[in-house]
Amino acid sequence: MELARFLHGSSDARTGGQTLTHGRAYEAFGTVFFGGRRGPVFRRLAALSGARPGDRALDVGCGTGYLTRCVAHAVGPTGTVLGVDPSPDVLAHARRRAARHPHCTFTDGIAEELPGPDDAYDVVVSSLMVHHLPEGVRARAAAEMFRVLRPGGRLLLADFRPPAGPLARHLVGAVAGPVMQHNPVHQLHPLVREAGFTSLTSGDLHPWIHYVHATKPE
């Protein structure tokens, strides 16, 4: 279970959730975990978010900033993307990796108290973050994403999808712990809908991702 503790990090006193540590090692693990498909999967997530040149984007629970950098490419130098995470270690790693992208910045913060005023962003994205949050604060996090999006803004929420087969699911549990083994990704859709979003669509990306895309009503 050492790997499970590595994947889920340490307890965050502000939320009761988990904070990732060891940014460099986590980045390396992600490359292996996706079997060489991490780049295509996260570039696809950035495209599915609807991020366009000139957009203002926010990545919630950005971790090492992999998706943040993909979104930075989508919004281009005329746009901006801000990654928010509570872990100093992974933020330091994210800043190093994004040093050549001045429109891609990072700040300390939590999903339940996002930086910025109402209607501040055109796009909000989040990947592999929701399962780190205690169930009791997930609705607050979704409400914050709704708050900071402008009317007509787009949300892309993605999380780990456990394998369907019982043997593969058991293996995931043995390696990564019960959080990953039983991650209820089917709850993402109602979580987003109950926050007030509309025009919901969802899908899966091989090998591990389930996503929901939605819009804040005009």
C-alpha positions as CSV (number, residue, x, y, z in Angstrom):
1,M,0.0,0.0,0.0
2,E,3.0,2.3,-0.1
3,L,2.1,3.1,-3.8
4,A,-1.5,4.0,-2.7
5,R,-0.1,6.5,-0.2
6,F,2.2,7.9,-2.9
7,L,-0.7,8.3,-5.3
8,H,-3.1,9.9,-2.9
9,G,-0.6,12.0,-0.9
10,S,-0.8,13.2,2.6
11,S,-3.8,14.7,4.4
12,D,-4.6,18.4,3.8
13,A,-5.6,20.1,7.0
14,R,-7.6,22.7,5.2
15,T,-10.1,20.2,3.6
16,G,-9.5,16.8,5.1
17,G,-8.7,15.6,1.6
18,Q,-5.4,14.4,0.1
19,T,-2.4,16.5,-1.1
20,L,0.0,15.0,-3.6
21,T,3.7,15.1,-2.9
22,H,6.9,14.1,-4.8
23,G,6.0,15.9,-8.0
24,R,8.9,14.5,-10.1
25,A,8.1,10.9,-9.2
26,Y,4.4,11.4,-9.7
27,E,5.0,12.7,-13.2
28,A,7.1,9.7,-14.0
29,F,4.5,7.3,-12.6
30,G,1.8,9.0,-14.8
31,T,3.8,8.3,-17.9
32,V,4.0,4.6,-17.0
33,F,0.5,4.3,-15.7
34,F,-1.0,5.5,-19.0
35,G,1.1,3.1,-21.0
36,G,2.5,5.7,-23.3
37,R,-0.9,7.3,-23.9
38,R,-0.8,10.1,-21.4
39,G,0.0,12.8,-24.0
40,P,-2.8,11.8,-26.4
41,V,-5.3,11.4,-23.6
42,F,-4.6,14.8,-22.0
43,R,-4.4,16.6,-25.3
44,R,-7.8,15.2,-26.1
45,L,-9.1,16.4,-22.8
46,A,-7.8,19.9,-23.6
47,A,-9.6,19.7,-26.9
48,L,-12.8,18.4,-25.4
49,S,-12.8,21.3,-22.9
50,G,-13.5,23.7,-25.8
51,A,-10.5,25.9,-24.9
52,R,-9.8,28.3,-27.7
53,P,-7.1,30.9,-28.4
54,G,-7.5,33.9,-26.2
55,D,-9.5,32.1,-23.5
56,R,-9.0,32.5,-19.8
57,A,-8.7,29.0,-18.3
58,L,-8.5,27.5,-14.8
59,D,-7.2,24.0,-13.9
60,V,-8.5,22.9,-10.5
61,G,-6.3,20.5,-8.6
62,C,-3.7,20.8,-11.3
63,G,-1.0,18.6,-9.7
64,T,2.2,18.6,-11.7
65,G,0.4,20.7,-14.4
66,Y,0.3,18.2,-17.2
67,L,-3.3,19.2,-18.3
68,T,-2.5,22.8,-17.5
69,R,0.2,22.8,-20.1
70,C,-2.0,21.1,-22.7
71,V,-4.7,23.8,-22.1
72,A,-2.0,26.5,-22.4
73,H,-1.2,25.2,-25.9
74,A,-5.0,25.4,-26.7
75,V,-5.5,29.0,-25.5
76,G,-2.2,30.2,-27.0
77,P,-0.1,33.2,-26.0
78,T,-3.1,35.5,-26.2
79,G,-4.9,33.4,-23.5
80,T,-4.1,32.5,-19.9
81,V,-4.3,29.4,-17.8
82,L,-4.0,29.3,-14.1
83,G,-3.3,26.0,-12.2
84,V,-4.5,25.7,-8.6
85,D,-3.3,23.1,-6.2
86,P,-2.7,22.9,-2.4
87,S,0.7,21.0,-2.7
88,P,3.8,23.2,-2.7
89,D,5.9,20.3,-4.0
90,V,3.8,19.6,-7.1
91,L,3.4,23.3,-7.8
92,A,7.2,23.8,-7.7
93,H,7.5,21.0,-10.3
94,A,4.6,22.5,-12.4
95,R,6.3,25.9,-12.5
96,R,9.6,24.4,-13.6
97,R,7.9,22.5,-16.4
98,A,6.0,25.5,-17.6
99,A,8.8,28.0,-17.4
100,R,8.7,28.6,-21.2
101,H,5.0,29.5,-21.1
102,P,4.6,32.9,-19.4
103,H,0.8,32.7,-19.9
104,C,0.7,29.5,-17.8
105,T,0.9,30.2,-14.1
106,F,0.2,28.4,-10.8
107,T,-1.0,29.3,-7.4
108,D,-1.7,27.6,-4.0
109,G,-5.4,27.0,-3.4
110,I,-8.2,24.4,-2.8
111,A,-11.1,23.4,-5.0
112,E,-13.7,24.5,-2.4
113,E,-12.3,28.1,-2.3
114,L,-11.1,28.9,-5.8
115,P,-9.2,32.2,-6.6
116,G,-10.9,34.8,-8.6
117,P,-14.1,36.7,-8.8
118,D,-17.4,35.5,-10.2
119,D,-17.5,34.9,-14.0
120,A,-13.7,35.2,-14.2
121,Y,-12.9,32.3,-16.6
122,D,-14.0,31.0,-20.0
123,V,-13.0,27.4,-19.3
124,V,-12.5,25.4,-16.1
125,V,-10.9,22.0,-16.3
126,S,-10.0,19.4,-13.7
127,S,-8.4,15.9,-14.0
128,L,-7.8,13.1,-11.5
129,M,-8.7,15.4,-8.7
130,V,-12.3,14.7,-7.5
131,H,-11.4,11.3,-5.9
132,H,-8.9,13.2,-3.6
133,L,-11.7,15.2,-2.1
134,P,-13.9,14.1,0.8
135,E,-17.4,13.3,-0.4
136,G,-18.8,16.0,1.8
137,V,-17.0,18.8,0.0
138,R,-17.3,17.7,-3.6
139,A,-20.6,19.7,-4.1
140,R,-18.9,22.8,-2.8
141,A,-16.0,22.3,-5.3
142,A,-18.5,22.0,-8.2
143,A,-20.3,25.1,-7.0
144,E,-17.0,27.0,-7.0
145,M,-16.3,25.9,-10.5
146,F,-19.8,27.2,-11.5
147,R,-19.2,30.5,-9.7
148,V,-15.9,31.4,-11.4
149,L,-17.1,30.5,-14.9
150,R,-18.6,33.2,-17.0
151,P,-22.1,32.6,-18.4
152,G,-21.6,30.4,-21.5
153,G,-18.3,29.1,-20.1
154,R,-17.3,25.4,-20.4
155,L,-16.4,22.8,-17.8
156,L,-14.4,19.7,-18.4
157,L,-14.3,17.3,-15.3
158,A,-12.3,14.1,-15.7
159,D,-11.4,11.4,-13.2
160,F,-10.0,7.8,-12.9
161,R,-12.3,5.1,-14.3
162,P,-11.7,1.8,-12.7
163,P,-11.6,-1.3,-15.0
164,A,-14.9,-3.2,-15.5
165,G,-13.5,-6.7,-15.0
166,P,-13.4,-7.9,-11.4
167,L,-9.8,-9.3,-11.7
168,A,-8.5,-6.1,-13.1
169,R,-10.4,-4.0,-10.5
170,H,-9.0,-6.2,-7.7
171,L,-5.5,-5.6,-9.1
172,V,-6.0,-1.9,-9.1
173,G,-7.2,-2.1,-5.5
174,A,-4.2,-4.2,-4.5
175,V,-1.7,-1.7,-6.1
176,A,-3.4,1.7,-5.7
177,G,-5.9,1.2,-2.9
178,P,-9.6,1.2,-2.5
179,V,-10.1,4.8,-3.5
180,M,-9.0,3.9,-7.0
181,Q,-10.6,0.5,-7.1
182,H,-14.1,1.8,-6.2
183,N,-13.9,5.3,-7.6
184,P,-17.6,6.2,-8.3
185,V,-17.1,8.1,-11.6
186,H,-20.8,7.6,-12.4
187,Q,-21.4,10.4,-9.7
188,L,-19.6,13.0,-11.8
189,H,-22.6,13.6,-14.0
190,P,-25.1,14.3,-11.2
191,L,-22.4,16.3,-9.3
192,V,-22.1,18.7,-12.3
193,R,-25.8,18.8,-13.0
194,E,-26.7,19.6,-9.5
195,A,-24.2,22.5,-9.4
196,G,-26.3,24.2,-12.1
197,F,-24.5,23.2,-15.3
198,T,-26.4,22.3,-18.5
199,S,-25.7,20.7,-21.9
200,L,-23.9,17.8,-20.2
201,T,-22.1,15.2,-22.3
202,S,-19.8,12.4,-21.0
203,G,-17.5,9.7,-22.3
204,D,-14.5,7.5,-21.7
205,L,-10.9,7.8,-22.9
206,H,-8.7,4.7,-23.0
207,P,-7.3,3.5,-20.7
208,W,-8.4,5.1,-17.4
209,I,-10.4,8.3,-17.9
210,H,-14.1,9.2,-17.6
211,Y,-15.1,12.8,-18.4
212,V,-18.1,15.1,-18.2
213,H,-18.3,18.3,-20.3
214,A,-20.9,20.9,-19.4
215,T,-21.8,24.6,-19.9
216,K,-22.8,27.3,-17.5
217,P,-26.1,28.7,-18.7
218,E,-26.1,32.1,-20.4
